[in-house]
């Protein structure tokens, strides 16, 4: 006896779930039904040693005839279906209805479910040898209380254990209600692979050395919904509602399974793997609602996995004009071309997951702010090729002063010193002679010689046989002072650039580098990604940055014509990614990440001229390495008070347990943090986040729905969703 395909689907709603499961094509819909007169069987609860009876809702179950099983070899007909099953941790026995239907070496299982209790490992489906002494002979599909989706195929006799899993695959709850997830397992003997799907994404595919068919799992005699029968009792019992389960005796195609497992909530991704950005991985989301009602978003498009550095990273943008319901196709707004924008499959296995691209020129950590004249500014850190945060030169700004003016300095290939500067109109001067050369630097940092663009060959990255290879791919691109093969190069330190838009993000200017804010002998600070603010009392534009020992408030008092910085010393080694809100005109607070497990805030009563000592929120706990947060002013009153809204993880044990909190501002500029709403279940991942008030006064939230610090959660696709809440939602705790 051999299994073909299991597809297990738990949908967000029964109607939506079945619509999605059946949405292969109009012509194939009839093949997805059981038949005109299917055999209907009753499903009985499993009797365990602990419980002779088990109360479950009466499920609807259908099987197919032998003729239909034969027909399913060339169609997408399931050999078994069940729906509307409530499970209480004791499982439901379907052995008699299923075991003789499973034929072949491949199968697909699709399940749609809502989980009511989030503890430990819970199996959605299990096939096993239930006799004593064979407790490790089974195949199951399971979810873990952290949001992990996994499967095991085990055999006691051969001591084989094929475990395939991916963290941060499913949802627990949304707006305090259980989320309907649709998941699938595809077992393919042709490729010796097990693949898992969750909510429209293939989350993992693993090739194994010893692929197990059901015939290979000796003595299989039990099939259970919501558990695995081992040594006569149910283990890994599932508590919740199984909306739909279908088993196919085939390994269904990836595109079909992705379509079958889509659902309304978890498909709300502004940026998706292999979209127009050419990237599979995204981090550091930003949302900002413009004065014309457009909601603008930006994000890191990361090509070498989710690594910070070394990597190849561009900044992508998208926008919505309908309160976040639909979004434009993403595009690369700040991008370098030294590495190809290719959706690489970055390895996640230990020993391979730490591999990195040798380092492309990079834009990272964007910040958006709209000026009072409605021009939009977007900032980002700029890193030359091969330069990471750790490796950036700390004692050099990358600039040189000549005759009272500050210019970007360059080193020519073959030289040991920075003998050149970029002066007016982009002309490169030889500082030793104070004469112009034949070279100029364009608005995009490209290099021309006598007006003709110089070229370099672009790099690509491939993985073959678990080895990373970087090679020149034959495509010629414009030479750039930030590229590793450039004739002239900048100092290997970090910079800050900004671009402007006069049409709400439709088009953008070329980038401009900020001057050396920390002086000639210090590198630039690093941006606190998110949003800037315009002080209502003075019109001052402010955004946050940090050095590790200082919080650096970058500001402009002339509507963005010139920029300066105010440096505030901090306790040792703070990261200090921060965001600013205004409590009343001229009274600002900056909330920031620390290295002590707390969120700190600094207060300024003079529009950012001076800042007080750090204070701490008493209701938030973070790991010692901290996490970026988001905080915004809300335009409407809540409980008759002005309000701010904060999003952050709230856990000492990792980046998880995301919360959105409402703080009410009193007349004395103190904040009462009255409401704390859980975004998802407490053990589910939640890292960097961004909030915005939508034009309809709901709250938009985009966040990293995984623990971006954990080595086990590197390089995962489609884990930065967008969702929204009403204020009443957020007041429900």
N, C-alpha and C positions, 0 to 999 in steps of 0.2 A: 504494500500500500504506500503510495507516494503523494505528497501534497503538490498541488499546482500553485495556486496563488491566493494569498490572503489580502484582502483590502479592508481595512477597518476604518470606518468613518463616523466621527461624532460631530454633528453639525451644530451651528449656532442656533438654528431653529429647525424643527423637523421639516417644515415646508422648504426652507432655504436649502437644508441639507440634501433632501431628495432631489431638488431641482439641480443642485450642483453635481451630485453623483450621476445623474442621468444626462448631463449636458456633454455628451461626447459628440453627437451630431444628430440632426433631425432624423436621418435615415437609420441610425443605430439605436434610437430610443426604444424601439420595440424589442431589441435584443437584450435590453437591460431589465426587462420584466421577466418574471419566472415562466409564464406560459398561460394558456387559456384556462387550464384546470390543474393548477399545481397541487401536489400532495401537501396537505397542511398537517402539521404535527404539533403536539403539545410539548411544552418545555417544562421539565420538572426541576425543582430545586435540588442541589446536591445535598445528600445526606452525609454529614461528616461525623467523626467520632465525638465532636463537641456538640453537634446540633443535629437532631434527627429530623427537624422540620425547619423550613426557611420561608419567610413571607416575602414574596416578590409580586410586583404588578404582573398581570398576565400578559406576556409578550405576544406579538404577532410574528409567526415564524413560517417560512416557506422553503420547500426543497424542490428540486427539479427531477424529472424522470431521466432514465438512462439515455433516451433519445436526445433530450435537451442537453445532457452532459456531453454527448458526442458532438452536438451542434456547437457547444461552447468552445470547442477546440478552434473554431474559426470565427468566433464572435466574442462579444463581451458579456455573455450571460453568466451571472453568478450561479454556483452550484448550491449555495445556501444563503438565506437571508433571515435576519431577525430584526425586530424593531420594537421600540417602546418598552424597554426592560429596565426596571428599577432594581438596583443591586445594593445589598446592605453589608457587603464584606464576606458573604458566605458562598457566593458564586451560584451559577445555574448550570446544571448538567445537560448538555446537548449531545452526548456521545452517540446515542442511538440514531439521532437525526443527521449526524454529520460524518461519522468516521468512515462509513463505506462510500461516501461521496468524494472523498479526497483521493485523487488519482494523479499520477505523474510526479515529476521531480520539481516542478515550479508551482508557485501560487502567488496570489495577491489577496491581502486582507485589508478592507477599508472600514474604519469605525468612526462614528460620530458620537460624541459623549459629552456630558457635563459631570464634573467631579464635585462631590459634596463635601468630602473630607480629604484634607491634604496632609497625610502622614506617611512617611516611609515610601516603599515601593508598592505600587498597586498594578496588578495585571488586568488588562482589558480582555485578554483571551489567552487560553492556555491549552496545549495538547501535551499529554504526558503518559508515562508509565507510572501508574498510581500505586503499584505494589511496593511493599516494604523493601528497603534496601536499594531502591532505584529513584531516590528523591532527586537525583541530578540527571534524570533522563526526561527532558521536556523541551518544548518550544513555546515561548510566550512573547507577547507584546505588552510593554509596561510603561507606566509613567511614574516619575519620582516626584517627591514633594518640592523639589527645586525647579520644576518645569522641564526636567529632562525627559526625553522620549527614547525608549530603547527596546531591544529584543535580545533574547538569548536562544540559541539552539545548542542543547547539551545532550551528551550521551555518556552514561556511566561506564559502559563496557569499554569503549574506546578512549575514555578520559578526554573527550573533546568538549570544548566550551567556546562557542562562537558568540561573543558579546559585541553588539553594535549599538551605539548610543550617541546622542548629541544633547548637550545642555541647552537650556533656554529655547526649547522648541514649541512649547504650548503655553496657553494662558490658564490662569486659575479663575479670576473673577474680574469684572468690569462694572463700575457703578454699583458695587456691592452685590452683584448678581453673578451666579456661575456662568462661565463662558463655554459655549459649545465649540469644541475643537473637532476638527476632522483630520484624522491621521491614517497612515497607510504603511503597510509592510509589503515589500515585493521581494520574493526569493527567486533567484534566477540561476539554475544549474548550468546554463550555457556559459555564463561568465563567472560562476562561483561567487556571486555577490548577493549581499543583503542590502536593500535600500529602504530608508525610512523617509516618509513624507509627513509634513505637518502644515496644514492650513495654506496649501498652495505652493509650498517650497519643498524640494528634495533637500532634506537637512543633512543627510549623510548617506554615502554608499561605500561599502567595504567589501573588498575581495578577500576571501579566506582560503587558507591552504586545504582545509578539510570541510568542504561543504556538506552539510547534513540534510538528506531527505528524511521524510518520516520513516521510511524503511530502515534508515541508518540509526534512528533512535529506537533501540530495541524494546519491544514489548509495549508499544503505544496502545493504551486501552481507555483513555479518558479525554474528553473534550469539554471545556468549561468556559462559559461566559463570566468574566469578572473574577478570574483567579486561576490558579494552577493546582490540580490535585496531586499531592506528593505524599507518599506513604499513607494513603487513606484519608488525608485531611486537606482542606483548602489552605494554601499559602498565597500570600500577595493579594489578599482579598480587596476588591474594588468597591468603593462606596460612591454611588451616584446614579446617574441616569444614562443608559445606553440608548441613544435615539435610533441608531441604525448600525447594522453590521452586515457586511457582504464578503463572501469568500468566492474567489475565482480560481479555477484550475489552470491558470496561465500567469506568466509574468507580464503584466500590462506595461505598455509603453510609458515612458516618463511623462510625456506631454499630457497623455490621457489622465494619469494619476494626479498630476499637478492640478488639472482642471477639476477633477472629481473632489479634491480636498480643499478647494478654495472656500473661504467663508467671509461673510460681510465684515466682521470686526477686524480680524487679523490680516485681511488683505489691504488694509489702509496704510500703504507704504508710499511715501512721496518719492523715495529713491529705492530702486530695486536692483538686485544683482543682474548684471549684464544689460543695463538700460543704456540710454544714449550717452552716459558718461564713459562707457567702456569699462566700468569697475564692478567688481563683485562685492566690495566691502566698503562700509561707510561708518564714520564716527563723527562726534562733535557737532550735533545738530543745533541750528539756530532758527528761531521764528521771530518775526517782527511785523506788526501791523502798521501800515503806512496811513497817513492822514486821509488818503483817498479811498480807504477801505480795502486795499489790496493787502493780502498777507504774503510776505516775502520770506523765503526760506533759503538757508545756505547750509552746507555740510562739507566735511572732508570726504572726497572720493579717494579711497586708498587702494592701490593696485597690488602691493606686495603683502596682502593680508591686512589685519587690523593693527599691525605694529605702528607705534609712533615713528621710530627711527631705528635703523635706517629703512627708508621706504621711498616710494614714489607717490606723491599726494598732490591732488589738485582741489580747487574749491568749486563745487557745483551749486547752482541755484535753481529754484522753481518758485512759482507763485500761484496763488488762488484768488479769484475774484468772487467767490461765492461762499464765504465763511468757512473755507477749508474743506468743502465737499469734494471739489475736483481740483486737480493741480496740473500745471503745464508740464510738458516733457522736460526733464532736467537738461541743463546744458552746463558746460564748463565755462565759468566766468573768469577765473584766475587759473591759468594752466601753463605749464612748461611742456616742451616737446622732446626733451632729450631721451625719454623712455616712451615706448609705444603705450597707448591707452588700451590695454588688452585685459579682458576679464579672466585673470589667472585663477586656477584652482590651487589655493595655497594649502600645503599639508597641515593637518592638525595633530598628527601622531607625535607623541613624545620623541625627541631626538631630531624631528624634522620641523616641528612648528616654530622653532626659534630661528630658522633660516630667514635671511633678510635680503632684499635687494641691496646692492652695494651702495645705493644712494643716488636718487635722482634729485634734480633741483625741485624744490617743494614749496607750495603754499599750504599753510596749516593754521587751524584755530581762527576762524573768521569772527568778526564783530560787525554788526549793522547798527546804524543810527541815522535818523532823518533829521535834517536841520529845519530851522523855523521857516526857511524859504522853500522847503519841500525837496531840496536836493538830498539824495540818499548817498551815504558814504558806507563803503564796506572795506574793512581793514583785514589784514592777515599777516601772520608771521611769514617771513621768507627765509628759506634755508638753502645755501648753495649745495651743489651736488656733493654727497658724501659727508655732509656736516650734520651732526645730531645735536640735541640740546646739550648733551654731556661734552661733546667734542668742540663746541663752538668756542672760539677764542674769547676769553673774558676780559682781556686787557687792551682790546682794540675795537673801536667803533666801526672800523672800515672806512673812516673819513680822514681827510687831511685838511689843514688850514693853510691857505696861501693868500697873502695880501689881505687878510681880514675876512676872507670868504672860505666856506667849508665845501669841499668837493669829495665825491666818492673816489677812492683810490683803487688802482689796478696794478696787477703784476703781470708782466708779459712772459710768455712761455720761455724758459731757459734762464730767466733772471732769478736772483735771490731776494731782491728788494722790490718794494712797490714804488716804482719810478714814474708812474703815470696817474693822471687824474682825468675824470670826466668833467668837462667844464661847460660853459654856456653852449646851447644848441647841440649838446651831446658830443662835442668834439673832444677827442682824446689828446691830451697834451703830454709831452715828455717833460717832466718837471725839472730835469737836469739842465735842459736848455731853455725851458719855458716857451717851447715852440709847439705849434699844432702839428699833429701827425696826419697821415692820410686816412686815419680811422675815426669813425664816429659810432656812438651808441644810440640806437633808436629808442622810441618810447616804450617798446616791449623788452628792452635790454639786449636786443640783438646787435650784432657788430657788422658794420659796412666798411669796406675799403674803397676809397674814391667813389663812394656812392653805390657800390655794388655789394649786395649781401654776401657775406662769407657763410659757408655751409659746414656742418659736421654730420656724421652719420649717426642715425638714431639707434638706440639699443632696444633689444627685446629680451624677454626672460622665458625660459621653458623649464618644465620638469619632465625628466625621463628616468625611469628606474630609480626613483627617489633621489635624483641628483638635480640640483639647480644649475642651469647654464645661462649666462648672460652673453649676448653676442650682438654684433652690429648687423642690423637687418637689411641694409642696402638703401633704406630711405634717407634722403638728405633733407635736413632741416636747417633753419637759420641758426647760426652760431650765436651763443648767448653768454654774457659775462658770468652767469651763474652755473654754466655747464662745465663738466670735468674735462672735456676735450677742447675748451675754448682757447683761442690765442691769448686773450686777456681774461684774467679772473679777478673777482672781488676777494677781499679778505675772508677766510673761512670762519665767519661768525654769523650771528643771526641779525636779521633786519626786519623792519615793519614797512609794509606797503599799503596804500589805499587806492581805491578807485571810486569814481562818482557816477551817479546816474541822475539825469534830469527828467526822466520819463518813467519813474517808479519801477526801475529795474529792467525795462525793455532793452535798453542799450547802456553800455558802460564805457567810461573813459579808459585810457591806458593807465597803468599803475604808476604811482608816484611814491618814492621812498621817503619816509620820515627822516629828518635830520638826526644827528647824534644827540638824543635827548639826555643821555647820562654823561655827556662829555666825550672828548676825543679818545680817552684812554679806557673807556668802558664799553662793553657791548650793549646792544639794545635790551630793554626788558622784554618779557614774553607776554603776549596778550591774554587777558582773561576772556575766553570765548563767550559769545552771547550777544549782548546788546549794550550800546552806549546810551547816554541820557543827556537831555538838554535841561539845564537848571532853569526853572521858570522865573526866578528872580532876576538873574543876570544874563540869561541867554548863553551861558558858558556850555560848551560841548565837553562832556567828560566820558572817558572810557578807562577801564582798569587794565593794569598789567602788573608784573611782578618780576623779581629777580631771584627769589628764594630766601632772601634776607630782608627784603623791603616790598612794600606795596607801592606801586608807581602809578599815579593818577595822571594820565595823558589828557591834556585839555587844550582848548582853543577859545580865546576871547574875541576873535575877529571872524567868526563864522567859518572857520576852517582854512583861513589863509595861511596862518602860522600855527605851530604846535609847540607846546612846552610840557614839562612834567614836574609834578610835585612828588617827592620821595618821602615815604613814611617808614621809618625803621620798624621791624617786627621781631618778635622772639625768634630764636635760632631756627633756620631751615624750614620755615613755612613755605608751602607752595603758593598760597595766596591767590589762586584764581578767584576773582570776585565779580560781583554785580551790584549796581547802585540803584536805590530807590529814593524818592523824595517824599519826606513826611509832611513838610509844609514848605512854602517858598524859601529857598536858601538853606533848609535843613535836610541834609542828605545822610543816608546810611549805606555803607558798603559791606555786604555780607560775603564771607570768604571761607575757603577751604583752609584747613590747618593740618598740622602733624600731631595733634594731641587728641584726636577723636571727637572734636567738637567743631561746630560752626561758630566763627567769630564775626563780630561786626564792629566797625568803626563809625563814629558819628562826626559829621562836620556841621557846624551851625553858621558857616560863612561861605556857602556855595563852593566848598571844596578848597578853600584857602588853607585851612588847618584842619587836622583830624585828631580826635581823641584817642585814648588808649583802648585796646581791644576789650570787648565784653563778649559774653557767650550765650548762645541759646541753650536753655536748660531742658528742652524736650527732644533734642536731636542727638543721636550718637552715630559716629562714623568710625571706621577703622582708623588706625593712626596715620595711614597714608592719605586719608581724606578723599573727597570727591568734589568735582565742580557742582555747583548748584545754579538754580535760576530763581530770580525774584523780580516781580513786576508790580507797579502801581495799578490799581483797578479804578476805572473812571466813575463807577457808580458806588453809591453807599451800600454797605452791608450791615444790617442791624442798626441802621441810622448812623453808621460811622464810615469815615474814609477807611480804605483797606489796602493792604498789600497781600500778594499771593506768592508762596514759596514752594518750590519742588526740590526734593532731595531724597536720597536713600536714608533710611533710619535704622541702621544696624551696625553693631560693633564687629560682626563676624564676616563682613564682606559688603560689596556693593549690591545691596538688595533691599527689599522692603521699601519700595518707593512710596512716598507720601506727598500729597499736595495740601498745604496748610494755609489757612486764612488768618491774617493778623489784622486786628482792628486798631486804628490809630486814634489815640485819645488827644484831647486838646493840648496836653503838655508834651506831645510828641513821643509818648511812650506807646508801645505796641502790646496789645493783649492777643496772644495767639489762641484763638477760641476753638477753631475747627481743624481736625487732622484727618484727611481722607486717604485710605489705602488705595493705591493705584491697582495693585494686584495682591496676590497672597504673599504673606510675609517672607517666605523663603525664595521667592522668584526674583531674578536679577533686575537691578535698576541702577544705572550709572549716570553718565552725563545726561542732562535734560535741558529743555528750553520751554518756556511758557510765553504765551501772548494772549492778550484780550482780543477776541474776534469782534468784527463790527456789530454782530448781534449780541455782544456782551457775554457770550460763553467764553470758556477758557480753552485754548488750544494747547496741547502738550505733545511734544515729540521727545522721545527718550531712547537711550540705549537699553534695550530690554535684555540685558545680560550683565554679568560681572566683568567689566572690561579690564580689571586688574588681574583676574585669575588666569593662570597659564592654561588651564583646562578649557577656558572659554575664548581663546584666540580664534580668529579667522572664521567667523560664522556669518552666513548670509541672511539678509532680510530680518535683521534684529533691531531696527530703528523705526518703530511704528509711530504713526500720528493718530492721536485720539482727541476727543474734546469732552468737556463737562459743562453743565450748567452750574450756577452758583448753588442751587439747591442740591445738586449731586454732591458737591464738595462739602456741604454742610451735613451730609449723611455719613456718620462714622460708625 
